[in-house]
Amino acid sequence: LRNKTYLPIPKKLHSNDNAPAPAIEDAFDNPLLETFATNHYVDPDISRHRVKKEKQNQRWKTEVIPRLIRPYMDYMSRTNSLRDTITPLERTCVCGDAPKSLDVLIVYYDVITKVTIPICSCHSAPRQLLERGAFPSAPCAPTLAVDLKLLKLVTTLFLNQAPNHTAWCKTLESFLVDLGYKLKKEDTLRKRFSAALHWFNVLQDATMQHIEEVLTATRRTTLKLDDGCPLLQDVQQTDMEEDDHEEEDDNPFSSPGPSGGSHPFSSPGPSRGSRKRPLDFSDEDVQPGNPFPDPVPRERPSDYLRARCPLCFGGEFPRPNDNNDPDAIICVDACFTQKRTHRARDPANIHPRTLFVPETQVDAMENYVEALRSVKARPTKKSRIDVEEEDDYIEDPALRVPKSVLDGCEASFTAADSRRIKASTQFFDDTALMALVCRHDLVLFLVNMRSAGEKQHYVITLIETFFQHIPLDFRVGIEYDIGCQTQRSAVKWNLLDRYLDRISFAISVFHAFGHQWACQIIYHPRKREGFGLTDGEGCERFWHSISKLIPHLRVSGYHQRLYTLDRQVNQDHSEILENLGAWLLRRSQHASQKRVASEAVLTACQHPEAFLRDQWKKQVEAQTKPLPRQSKNAGEKAVNELIRLREQRDELKKREHDFDNILRNTSTPQDIHDDTLVELDKIRGRFKELTSKIRTKESALGVQERLRLQRWIKSEYMTTLMKLRALKLRLRDRLRARKFELDRVERSFRHQVNNQRINEHTEASVKRRDPSITQLATKYNKLCDTLADLIKKKKAPARSVCPRKIEVKGLFSLDVDDTIWEDVGLNEDDVEPPAWLADQAVRDGIKALLEHDRCSEEDIRLRHECRSMRFWLSEEWRIVNMAIDSSRDWGPSISETVKVRASQITESVRVVREEDEIVQSLPVNAVGEDDSDDDEDDGDNVDEILFETLDAVDLADAYRTDPTL
């Protein structure tokens, strides 16, 4: 209702401009006037133009906008959201001052009109222009105003494409010139039109905050909850309100009350100065304090989170959770294409419903993380010796992955991170964005990044901010590209120590290929319990939705950039919110299809479920155990390395022979002959280096290692097995490198010429290397055939298992269940391989069982989200109606509410009756248009069909869970 119509204003709120400011305690009065009245300090070193601009902005925020909220709502209500034309109200001057005449040009899309208005202390120019359906370009004595309809059109346009004020104003000026209307000077429209558009958007946002304040006050009184917390006693509550009013807040739209309304942050906004110096924790006994306070006890998530995502946070609390699955799943990611060039900051302009964590909190968390790491005790001498003796180990019981695997994941992403081109702080002031979104792609919080890399304190800040808004027993699943490393750091440095027992970390599906196989077994969302079919790529979809803003935001001011992003995110939020019902239906169908497919595989497997679960448990234990001690494994590693070097030497010998044949061929062209000579010299030099290296390593071997090397060299089976193992490792590294390199191309949303050329060059270079990767896979498959033939001829150890071939068709996808990750038969110690390793039916059954489990989890979560949506919608509808009924003559009538609902699902056009020349705006069906086409009516009944389906689902759930039925 709030998005589709404007509520009329109570009669008690109508007043003249010279009336005293309304009291802030009144729930239905303007909440912005007192908040706007802040001390304004002007730096004497800045230019006169900057001083004038800041004073003008301060006048807009403290005087003009707060006093235009109620007239704007009144005008929108009386004109039926600008649909009807009304006569301006006649007002009588009560100030006694002599009025002054002001000539103002009003710009419409097809005409420029000139009006003369009398202004005085009680009749300001902005209010009079607003009552005429226009918005001024200046706060006091504007010479130009813009039609409200035109401003709303441009606002909607700039929310669906990249904002371009210059192009729009030039187009409008040219169009008006063609119609015979022209301003005095060229390019005089752009600055004034941009100013009018900006402050009109500020007025829209302030109006929405005013409505939110009214609903928040009604919700607080009705539900006896203060932002999800139980209401305190009157005395304690009054004291808290007085303390909160004493705190300063740079955000002009933040809520002055204790609940905070819809604003998620209570700390001061971004500072314009340089960053704070790191705190001094040189004393080892002093532990740094967390900049975030302990979360307050809540009965349910905050009103802010419930408004952001009703499906995740809008249901009844406490929730039944017997399996300890996450109550909500969120994902975090950064985008380095959203950056801003280095320039002086513009005047402060913070969105009233901003999603950005204040810069002061981010800086405080950075200092806290750095200080915490600096005072962390180093390992003792004894522990260091143990680490040297034991090559691999489990660092903490909370980490189920050994140290060697975590080190491999860190090295993989560090290498990829170093190849990624990041924004340099020398040229860019803001280098990236980091977002925290729920599993429905709804943005919850944002952080503006100012460092060249993806530092860890950004994600810690987002998680800490999120936990300030949820109950103390609320469990969370977090999907992050490097979730394993985040949990490792949190355990190692005592980060997030207050919430670690309630957090389940996972990695996103798209970036799972960069992790070691043992890490994927534990952290992949398709293998980890509680994550259902959530892929963790909501941030990627969000980055794509705001990609159109990249050119515009690159040269914007600091506050203008954040304000534009806030408006765009809130617009996308409204669109996603309206389609959540269809999302539930679509995801339910997707889960049902995957469930049917997994059940078919389980039936064909012919193994009981208990057996498959036991085999999966054994597989996890076997593939995540630490490596043997280095002293026990050093000889085997040396032998394996020698075999690998011998294989490389044999390949070089073969290439040298091929080049010799080319040189002996008399028909070889001269240019090819010369190139071959150069390559042959390189091959011979590399051959000598390898030969010398092999001799050095062989001389360093002990007696047992030399005997093992001779035995393996003489064994055709062991030689082939070592070659297969080396080929598989090389193939994995090549595929990972290719995926990371293509990551730049696949996730690139800039379309500038230079960057497009870089992407094309990267993609072309990757494609040139694809044949070599395919050749490695083909060579690997041939060696598998050789090994299978040796096993068939009984030239291999007893019970040996042949490795599975790699399917070249899906080689580059790097899916979690691809054969590229399997090491079946590649270990010479596998004399009696277990069923999960050797039996393909068991392996397929385990995959199907895990997918079936995730589908079951998804079904449970979808049913819960359906109930949450209904509960939230019912509560919001009740709150809106109570807010309307709380004041006499306030709000729309029942007939007006029904009309608004009908307008959402009925086509409406302007109809011209030629016989009596009557022009009306009526629904199409009301003027006799044929509506007998059943196909077009199906779309109007989607909501009804959806709710009927959900009713059936709830009834089926009740039948399953009720033991009496």
ZILINPE-V850895 format. One record per residue. N is the residue number from 0. PSI is psi as a letter, one per 30 degrees, with the letter a starting at -180 (none if undefined). Layout:
n: (N N)
psi: (PSI PSI)
//
This chain:
n: (0 1 2 3 4 5 6 7 8 9 10 11 12 13 14 15 16 17 18 19 20 21 22 23 24 25 26 27 28 29 30 31 32 33 34 35 36 37 38 39 40 41 42 43 44 45 46 47 48 49 50 51 52 53 54 55 56 57 58 59 60 61 62 63 64 65 66 67 68 69 70 71 72 73 74 75 76 77 78 79 80 81 82 83 84 85 86 87 88 89 90 91 92 93 94 95 96 97 98 99 100 101 102 103 104 105 106 107 108 109 110 111 112 113 114 115 116 117 118 119 120 121 122 123 124 125 126 127 128 129 130 131 132 133 134 135 136 137 138 139 140 141 142 143 144 145 146 147 148 149 150 151 152 153 154 155 156 157 158 159 160 161 162 163 164 165 166 167 168 169 170 171 172 173 174 175 176 177 178 179 180 181 182 183 184 185 186 187 188 189 190 191 192 193 194 195 196 197 198 199 200 201 202 203 204 205 206 207 208 209 210 211 212 213 214 215 216 217 218 219 220 221 222 223 224 225 226 227 228 229 230 231 232 233 234 235 236 237 238 239 240 241 242 243 244 245 246 247 248 249 250 251 252 253 254 255 256 257 258 259 260 261 262 263 264 265 266 267 268 269 270 271 272 273 274 275 276 277 278 279 280 281 282 283 284 285 286 287 288 289 290 291 292 293 294 295 296 297 298 299 300 301 302 303 304 305 306 307 308 309 310 311 312 313 314 315 316 317 318 319 320 321 322 323 324 325 326 327 328 329 330 331 332 333 334 335 336 337 338 339 340 341 342 343 344 345 346 347 348 349 350 351 352 353 354 355 356 357 358 359 360 361 362 363 364 365 366 367 368 369 370 371 372 373 374 375 376 377 378 379 380 381 382 383 384 385 386 387 388 389 390 391 392 393 394 395 396 397 398 399 400 401 402 403 404 405 406 407 408 409 410 411 412 413 414 415 416 417 418 419 420 421 422 423 424 425 426 427 428 429 430 431 432 433 434 435 436 437 438 439 440 441 442 443 444 445 446 447 448 449 450 451 452 453 454 455 456 457 458 459 460 461 462 463 464 465 466 467 468 469 470 471 472 473 474 475 476 477 478 479 480 481 482 483 484 485 486 487 488 489 490 491 492 493 494 495 496 497 498 499 500 501 502 503 504 505 506 507 508 509 510 511 512 513 514 515 516 517 518 519 520 521 522 523 524 525 526 527 528 529 530 531 532 533 534 535 536 537 538 539 540 541 542 543 544 545 546 547 548 549 550 551 552 553 554 555 556 557 558 559 560 561 562 563 564 565 566 567 568 569 570 571 572 573 574 575 576 577 578 579 580 581 582 583 584 585 586 587 588 589 590 591 592 593 594 595 596 597 598 599 600 601 602 603 604 605 606 607 608 609 610 611 612 613 614 615 616 617 618 619 620 621 622 623 624 625 626 627 628 629 630 631 632 633 634 635 636 637 638 639 640 641 642 643 644 645 646 647 648 649 650 651 652 653 654 655 656 657 658 659 660 661 662 663 664 665 666 667 668 669 670 671 672 673 674 675 676 677 678 679 680 681 682 683 684 685 686 687 688 689 690 691 692 693 694 695 696 697 698 699 700 701 702 703 704 705 706 707 708 709 710 711 712 713 714 715 716 717 718 719 720 721 722 723 724 725 726 727 728 729 730 731 732 733 734 735 736 737 738 739 740 741 742 743 744 745 746 747 748 749 750 751 752 753 754 755 756 757 758 759 760 761 762 763 764 765 766 767 768 769 770 771 772 773 774 775 776 777 778 779 780 781 782 783 784 785 786 787 788 789 790 791 792 793 794 795 796 797 798 799 800 801 802 803 804 805 806 807 808 809 810 811 812 813 814 815 816 817 818 819 820 821 822 823 824 825 826 827 828 829 830 831 832 833 834 835 836 837 838 839 840 841 842 843 844 845 846 847 848 849 850 851 852 853 854 855 856 857 858 859 860 861 862 863 864 865 866 867 868 869 870 871 872 873 874 875 876 877 878 879 880 881 882 883 884 885 886 887 888 889 890 891 892 893 894 895 896 897 898 899 900 901 902 903 904 905 906 907 908 909 910 911 912 913 914 915 916 917 918 919 920 921 922 923 924 925 926 927 928 929 930 931 932 933 934 935 936 937 938 939 940 941 942 943 944 945 946 947 948 949 950 951 952 953 954 955 956 957 958 959 960 961 962 963 964)
psi: (e f f f l k k l k k e f f k l l f g l l k l k f f k f g l k g f e e e f i l k j k k k f f l l e e e e e e e e e e e e e e f e e e e f f e e e e e e e e e f g h h g e l k l k k k k k k k f f f l k k k k k k k k k j l f g l j l k l k k k k a e f i l e e e e e e f g g l k l f l f d i k f k l k k e e e e e e e e e e f f f l k k i e e e e e e e e e e e e e f f g k k l e l k g f e e e e e e e e e e f e e e e e e e e e e e e e e e e e e e e e e e f h k j h f k k k l l e e e e e e e e e e e f f k k k f j f g l k f l f f f b f k f k f l l a k l f a l l l k k k j h f k f f k k k k k f k l k k k k k f l l l e e e e e e j f e e g g a k k l k k i f g h l k f l k l l k l l j g f i l k l k l k k l l k j k k f h k f k k k e e e e e e e e e e e e e e e f f k k l k l e e e e e e e e e j e k l j e k f f j g k l e e e e e e e e e e f e e e e f f k j l k k f e f k e k f l k k k j l a f g g k k e l l k j k g l f l i l f f e e e e e e e e e f f g l l f g k k k k k k l e h e e e e e e e e e e g h k g f f f e f g k j k l l l e e g f f f l l e e e e e e f k f f f k k f f b g k f g g e e e e e e e f g f f f e e e f e g l l e e e e e e e e e e e e e e e e e e e e f g e e e e e e e e e e e e e e e e e e e e e e e e f e h k l e e e e e e e e e e e e e e f g k l l l k e e f f e e e e e e e e e e e e e e e e e e e e e e e e e e e e e e f j f g k l e e e e e e e e e e e e e e e e e e e e e e e e e e e e e f f k a e e e e e e e e e e e f j e e e e e e e e e e e e e e e e e e e e e e e e e e f e e e f g k g k g l e e e e e e e e e e e e e e e f f e e e e e e e e e e e e e e e e e e e e e e e g h g l l k g k k k l k l k j f e g e f e h l f g l f f f k h k g f k f f i e i k l e f e f j e e e e e e e e e e e e e e e e e e e e e e e e e e e e e e e e e e e e e e e e e e e e e f f k k g k l l l e e e e e e e e e f f g k k k l k k j j e e g h k k l j l k e f f g g k k h f j f e f f e f f g e e e e e e e e e e e e e e e e e e e f j f f none)
//
